Amino acid sequence: MKSILHGRLILGLLFLFLALGSFADGRYIPVYDDGIRVDYKHYCLGFNKEHRQANWVYYELGATNLTGKASRKNDFRVDPKISRWSATPDDYKRSGYDRGHLCPAADMSFNAKAMSETFYMSNMSPQVPMFNRGIWKELEEHVRNRARKEKLYVVTGPIFKSNKGAIGKGKVTVPGYYYKLFYSPSKQQMIAYVLPNEESKRPLNSFAVPVDKVEKMTGIDFFSQLPDDLERVLEADTLSHVSRDGGQESGGLYRPTRNQQIIAVVAVVTIFLLVHFLIKHRGGKKKKKKPARKPVKKKK
């Protein structure tokens, strides 16, 4: 009995460790066959020659990225690494569309060179002005607010469905939608958003979708470097009510994700087994009680 309880205790602790999981910092670069990968020091992208813009832009974002005071220079220019296919600033002139950042300049405020590299045209996509300056800006600020509290791995890009034509001599496609998603190792969460390229007054929460949906819409495999079981759980989890600080809301009350619920159950079971084990085996063998002394009869 003792060995069985001991085995269950070890198994429970191991299960808890695996459920909580900790992954060393690494690069979760998307997997996508079609495109040219372009690397810069603080972000990288997969460039689509047909559409003259990136399929995805990937970067890591944490509090240290947001503590600098690099000033914005607005030095929009052709990407020298792919100058043959890169859009040009002239493609956007009098087009009616903004040069919308995929990796935001403000996310690279810690370093002047890092910020300057976000102004390559390979990092731009034609965005409706009130979209770029409205709901998209709100989403960018939301991600930065979370990154001040925890490290995030961010992927963002266009979705070439219901496109709005093309602009400039380079025929730069105007996407119908955009996506942004991030993975938080500390909270074991993936959150994704899909937004139409148009002005919107809807709350940001309403654009949250499972990562699986973004993969189906784009054909891109996100965070494939994670263990398969964990990736499946996180990518299928819909956080349909995501608050500004990254929690999940339902009727004003915090509601944990499915992954958090599983971890909580495992933790409770493990603690129960541990307490049971300690109670059963504390103090070794119990001392035998001395028999009660019989009363001595007085002689007459």
VEXDRENRO-271863 format. One record per residue (C-alpha): residue number from 1; residue in one letter; z negated, y negated, x negated. Coordinates in steps of 0.5 Angstrom, whole numbers, plus 500, padded with zeros to 3 digits. Layout:
 pos code   Z   Y   X
 NUM    a   Z   Y   X
...
This chain:
 pos code   Z   Y   X
   1    m 500 500 500
   2    k 498 495 494
   3    s 505 496 491
   4    i 509 495 497
   5    l 505 489 499
   6    h 506 487 491
   7    g 514 488 492
   8    r 514 484 498
   9    l 511 478 495
  10    i 516 478 489
  11    l 522 479 494
  12    g 519 473 498
  13    l 518 469 492
  14    l 525 471 489
  15    f 529 469 496
  16    l 525 462 496
  17    f 528 461 489
  18    l 535 463 491
  19    a 534 459 498
  20    l 532 452 494
  21    g 537 453 489
  22    s 538 448 483
  23    f 544 447 480
  24    a 545 444 473
  25    d 549 437 474
  26    g 557 439 473
  27    r 563 437 476
  28    y 566 439 482
  29    i 573 437 482
  30    p 577 439 488
  31    v 582 445 487
  32    y 589 443 490
  33    d 596 445 487
  34    d 600 439 489
  35    g 599 433 484
  36    i 598 430 478
  37    r 591 430 475
  38    v 589 423 472
  39    d 582 423 468
  40    y 579 417 467
  41    k 572 416 463
  42    h 568 415 470
  43    y 573 418 475
  44    c 579 422 476
  45    l 584 423 481
  46    g 590 428 484
  47    f 596 424 484
  48    n 601 425 489
  49    k 608 423 487
  50    e 611 423 494
  51    h 606 419 497
  52    r 605 414 491
  53    q 598 415 491
  54    a 592 420 490
  55    n 591 426 494
  56    w 583 425 492
  57    v 579 421 488
  58    y 573 424 485
  59    y 566 421 482
  60    e 559 422 481
  61    l 555 417 484
  62    g 547 415 482
  63    a 542 410 482
  64    t 544 408 474
  65    n 552 407 477
  66    l 549 401 481
  67    t 544 397 477
  68    g 549 393 473
  69    k 552 387 474
  70    a 559 387 472
  71    s 564 382 475
  72    r 570 384 480
  73    k 576 381 476
  74    n 581 384 481
  75    d 586 386 476
  76    f 590 390 480
  77    r 596 394 476
  78    v 600 400 475
  79    d 597 406 472
  80    p 599 407 465
  81    k 598 414 465
  82    i 603 415 471
  83    s 607 409 471
  84    r 613 413 473
  85    w 610 414 480
  86    s 605 409 480
  87    a 605 404 486
  88    t 606 397 484
  89    p 602 390 486
  90    d 609 388 489
  91    d 609 394 494
  92    y 603 391 498
  93    k 606 384 498
  94    r 607 381 505
  95    s 606 388 507
  96    g 600 387 512
  97    y 596 392 509
  98    d 590 391 504
  99    r 590 395 497
 100    g 584 399 499
 101    h 580 402 494
 102    l 579 410 494
 103    c 574 409 489
 104    p 570 403 490
 105    a 570 398 485
 106    a 562 396 487
 107    d 561 404 485
 108    m 562 402 478
 109    s 558 396 477
 110    f 555 398 471
 111    n 560 397 466
 112    a 566 392 466
 113    k 571 397 463
 114    a 569 402 469
 115    m 570 397 474
 116    s 577 395 471
 117    e 579 402 471
 118    t 578 402 479
 119    f 584 397 480
 120    y 589 402 477
 121    m 594 402 483
 122    s 593 410 483
 123    n 586 408 486
 124    m 589 404 492
 125    s 592 406 499
 126    p 595 402 504
 127    q 589 400 509
 128    v 589 396 515
 129    p 585 390 513
 130    m 580 390 519
 131    f 579 398 517
 132    n 578 396 510
 133    r 574 390 511
 134    g 570 394 517
 135    i 568 401 518
 136    w 571 403 511
 137    k 566 398 508
 138    e 561 400 512
 139    l 562 407 510
 140    e 562 405 502
 141    e 555 402 503
 142    h 552 407 506
 143    v 554 412 501
 144    r 551 407 496
 145    n 545 407 499
 146    r 544 414 499
 147    a 546 414 492
 148    r 540 410 490
 149    k 535 415 492
 150    e 539 421 490
 151    k 545 423 485
 152    l 551 425 489
 153    y 558 428 488
 154    v 563 424 492
 155    v 571 426 494
 156    t 575 421 498
 157    g 582 420 499
 158    p 588 419 505
 159    i 590 424 510
 160    f 597 424 511
 161    k 598 426 518
 162    s 600 421 524
 163    n 602 416 518
 164    k 604 409 519
 165    g 611 409 515
 166    a 611 406 508
 167    i 611 400 504
 168    g 615 396 498
 169    k 620 398 494
 170    g 616 404 492
 171    k 616 407 499
 172    v 608 408 499
 173    t 606 412 505
 174    v 601 408 510
 175    p 596 414 511
 176    g 594 415 519
 177    y 587 417 516
 178    y 582 417 511
 179    y 576 422 509
 180    k 570 421 505
 181    l 565 427 503
 182    f 559 428 498
 183    y 555 433 496
 184    s 547 432 495
 185    p 545 438 490
 186    s 537 435 491
 187    k 538 436 499
 188    q 543 442 499
 189    q 547 438 504
 190    m 555 436 504
 191    i 557 431 509
 192    a 564 429 511
 193    y 567 423 515
 194    v 574 423 517
 195    l 576 416 520
 196    p 583 413 523
 197    n 586 408 519
 198    e 585 402 524
 199    e 580 397 526
 200    s 574 401 530
 201    k 567 399 533
 202    r 565 406 534
 203    p 558 407 530
 204    l 559 411 523
 205    n 555 417 526
 206    s 561 419 530
 207    f 566 420 525
 208    a 562 425 521
 209    v 565 432 521
 210    p 564 439 518
 211    v 567 439 511
 212    d 571 445 513
 213    k 575 441 518
 214    v 577 436 512
 215    e 580 442 508
 216    k 584 444 514
 217    m 587 437 515
 218    t 588 436 507
 219    g 589 443 504
 220    i 584 441 499
 221    d 579 446 497
 222    f 572 442 496
 223    f 566 444 492
 224    s 569 451 490
 225    q 565 451 484
 226    l 559 453 488
 227    p 556 460 490
 228    d 561 462 496
 229    d 555 464 500
 230    l 552 457 499
 231    e 559 453 500
 232    r 560 457 507
 233    v 554 455 510
 234    l 554 447 507
 235    e 561 446 509
 236    a 561 449 516
 237    d 554 445 518
 238    t 556 439 522
 239    l 552 433 521
 240    s 554 430 528
 241    h 548 424 528
 242    v 548 422 520
 243    s 543 416 520
 244    r 544 410 515
 245    d 539 413 510
 246    g 542 420 510
 247    g 538 424 515
 248    q 540 427 522
 249    e 538 424 528
 250    s 538 427 535
 251    g 535 422 541
 252    g 531 418 535
 253    l 528 424 532
 254    y 529 427 525
 255    r 532 434 526
 256    p 533 438 520
 257    t 540 441 518
 258    r 541 449 519
 259    n 540 450 511
 260    q 533 446 511
 261    q 531 450 517
 262    i 532 457 513
 263    i 529 454 507
 264    a 523 452 512
 265    v 522 459 515
 266    v 523 463 508
 267    a 517 458 505
 268    v 513 460 511
 269    v 514 468 510
 270    t 513 467 503
 271    i 506 464 504
 272    f 504 469 509
 273    l 505 474 504
 274    l 502 471 499
 275    v 495 470 503
 276    h 495 477 505
 277    f 496 479 498
 278    l 490 475 496
 279    i 486 477 502
 280    k 487 484 501
 281    h 486 484 493
 282    r 480 479 492
 283    g 474 481 488
 284    g 476 488 487
 285    k 472 494 490
 286    k 467 492 495
 287    k 460 494 493
 288    k 457 499 497
 289    k 451 497 502
 290    k 444 500 500
 291    p 442 504 506
 292    a 436 501 510
 293    r 429 503 508
 294    k 426 508 513
 295    p 419 505 516
 296    v 413 509 512
 297    k 409 512 517
 298    k 401 511 516
 299    k 397 517 516
 300    k 391 518 521
